[in-house]
Amino acid sequence: MSALDWEQLLADTRGYLATVGDLDEDDPVPVDELVAQAEANGYNEREVRDAVRDTDALEAVGGLDDLRVHLADDTHPVSSENDATDTDVSGESGGYEGEEPGSSGSNPTPEAEETGPQNGDPATVDSWGGVDFSETAADTYPPELLDVEQWMGRLAGEKMPFSPWAERDHPEADPDKDARYKWGLSENYADGETAGMAEDDPRLDGRLFIQREDDPYAFVDGDDVRDPETGEIHPAFRAVLDHLGVTYADVSSSGAGVHAYYRGELPVGGKGQAAFDIDTEPWGANDDVPAIEIYANKHVNITTGDHLVGTGTEVAEWDDDALRAILEANGYEDKPEVDHDTDSKREDLEGYTPGATGKDETTDEIRDVLKAVDRLEPRDVRLKTSK
């Protein structure tokens, strides 16, 4: 998309709103109206919203329910108590480095609107061998996950959860901390579509899915398993996914990772997560060795919506037996249960005469110990004192 002339676009939007009496000259412009004007000029809505978020030519004012923008060098009062500049943790207001505005008075040539799957269910392959890891479809998420109210916004430039729609001073948060960053607080959650609409807030750059211990979801995170320059995937990572089964997956924001979303629990007793390397050398253009992290417990899932075409948009159950074999091959095993028998009334103690009864005697016979415990009186146990 060619660079937008923000000054001209703001002027066009103000001109239209002035005709319907909704805006005074030089007032900040509602983001939705700015986007609508850009669409009328032939631009794609999603590209314009992304450009609004990324540019440093605009400054945001107002709250999430009435987000407005003006040129960054203009000065305007912020009236909402939930304004963007008041909560900007970086200490800076406005957007982030991105496209530069074009020359004033020019009409940029609009590009054709992109087409592609938008939360649909494209044809699903039978195995990961049929997936081209270089081919992605933007802004495509599993409908099942979008319906779950476990989403938060992702703070721009960070992997930190932040919910601009939530209550700053929630009673369950520390008094001196902003509760909207607290990802363990369910009041900060929204469904995926609501979190997606909040991405217009320039403080955000995407959304996050908060995985809970009591939900059925699991997350396979392949780090440095994809060459960010070519899209080529590490064969060992593809093999692991092939054993687990085909499910929805997206590419990480760096382009070097792949996230696969499943239903299931880790089939290794007492473990909620696992991690292991799959090579000793970096893959492709990456600097670090490829590794796999698996989470079936509480976890902040960094979603991108850059869907790997062919994996479908369903969240599948993984193959428990295959996962167990993979984990055992990488050093994860069930811990055997230890039976601690503390029943002093067992039948084999009846009629038993202890062989060791003196205070200075020692014994390897557990029945001697249990008999001694039976004979203890409260007065026999010394109380700990301090001087």
VENVENPE-V976214 format. One record per helix or strand of 2 or more residues. SS is the DSSP state (h for helix, s for strand). FROM is the first residue (numbers start at 1). TO is the last residue. Records with the same first field share a line. If there is no record, write none. Layout:
SS=FROM-TO + FROM-TO
This chain:
h=6-19 + 31-40 + 45-54 + 64-66 + 85-87 + 128-130 + 143-146 + 179-181 + 186-188 + 192-200 + 235-244 + 320-329 + 347-349 + 366-375 + 378-380
s=29-30 + 58-61 + 68-71 + 136-137 + 151-155 + 161-162 + 204-211 + 217-223 + 249-251 + 258-263 + 273-282 + 289-295 + 299-302 + 307-308 + 316-317
